[in-house]
Amino acid sequence: MAKQSMANTQRKATVSRDTLETQITVTVDLDGSGRAEFDTGVPFLEHMLDQIARHGMVDLSVKATGDIHIDDHHTVEDIGITLGQAVAEALGDKKGIMRYGHAYVPLDEALSRVVIDFSGRPGLIKDVTFTRARVGSFDLDLVFEFFQGFTNHAPATLHIDNLRGENAHHQVETIFKAFGRALRAAVTRDERLGDVSPSTKGSL
């Protein structure tokens, strides 16, 4: 049988996570057009996930039921975990991808930089000081619970820096938009690399 070319390989995955705290299903298509469908019970997170889909040019569906009567913590964290698992499954052996991605994104007075490496080594490094603790009812500590879950299960190294900002909503939104753009760059197929792993080790 002829080897399937990179151009014809579908990079899609659906992953479900079922615990006593949450029930989550994430579907991702890394070669999508930015379509998004969310049902999580956490509206602010859905707004941020929409940034990932649209600016990352991935199709993303997230359905979640969680113990949000307590707070949003478990739901947000577990969505990050499940998204990381889905992206990892969609990438497969990661042969032929750019591997690295970075983006600077402004929104009015706010500016953030995100750099990602699908290294196979999880790590979250951040330099962010939000100007307030919440946006509406959303606890901004959960931003990094989401990204910690993602990096641990993608697995990937992720650097997030908010370089400036006065409006906390703008700060968060620039982070998620920059993450989407960096993700898009990192998972893009490198035509020059072909089906070779983007690592001197030969695998990631």
Residue, then its C-alpha position, 0 to 999 in steps of 0.5 A: m500500500a502506498k504511504q499516505s502523504m502529509a497533505n491527505t492526512q486528516r488531523k482530527a481527534t475527539v477525546s472524552r474525559d469522565t470524572l466524578e467532577t466533570q464530563i468533557t468531550v473535545t473535538v479538534d481539527l487542526d486543519g479547520s477554518g475556525r469553526a467553534e461550538f461550545d457548551t460548557g457553562v462557563p461563558f467567559l472561557e467559551h469567549m476565550l476558546d473562540q479566540i483559539a479557534r478563530h485565530g488558530m484556524v482550528d475547528l473546535s467543539v467543547k461540551a462540558t458538564g461540571d461541578i460549577h455549582i461549587d466553582d469553575h475550577h475543575t471544569v476549566e482545568d479539565i477542559g485544558i487537559t482534554l484539549g491538550q489530549a485532543v491536540a496530541e492525538a491529532l498531531g500523531d507522531k508530529k512528523g513534518i510539523m513546524r513544531y515551534g510557534h510564536a505570536y505577539v497580539p495587541l488589543d488596545e493598550a494590552l500586548s501579549r506574547v506566547v511561544i509554544d514548542f511541541s517538544g514532548r516535554p510539558g512546561l508552563i512559564k508565565d510572566v503575567t500580572f492581571t490588573r484585577a482578580r476577576v473578569g465578571s464572575f470568572d476567576l483569572d487564576l483559572v487562566f493558568e489552570f487551563f494552560q497548565g492542563f493543556t501543556n501537561h497533556a499536549p505535551a508542550t512547552l509554553h511561555i506566556d508573557n503579558l508585556r503590558g495592559e491595564n484592562a484585565h479582559h484585554q490582557v486575557e484576550t491577548i493571551f488567548k489570541a496569541f496562543g491561537r496564533a502560536l498554535r497555528a504556526a507550530v502545527t503547520r506542516d513544513e513542506r521542506l521537512g516532509d515526513v521527517s521529525p522536527s528533532t535531532k533525536g528523530s522523534l518527539 
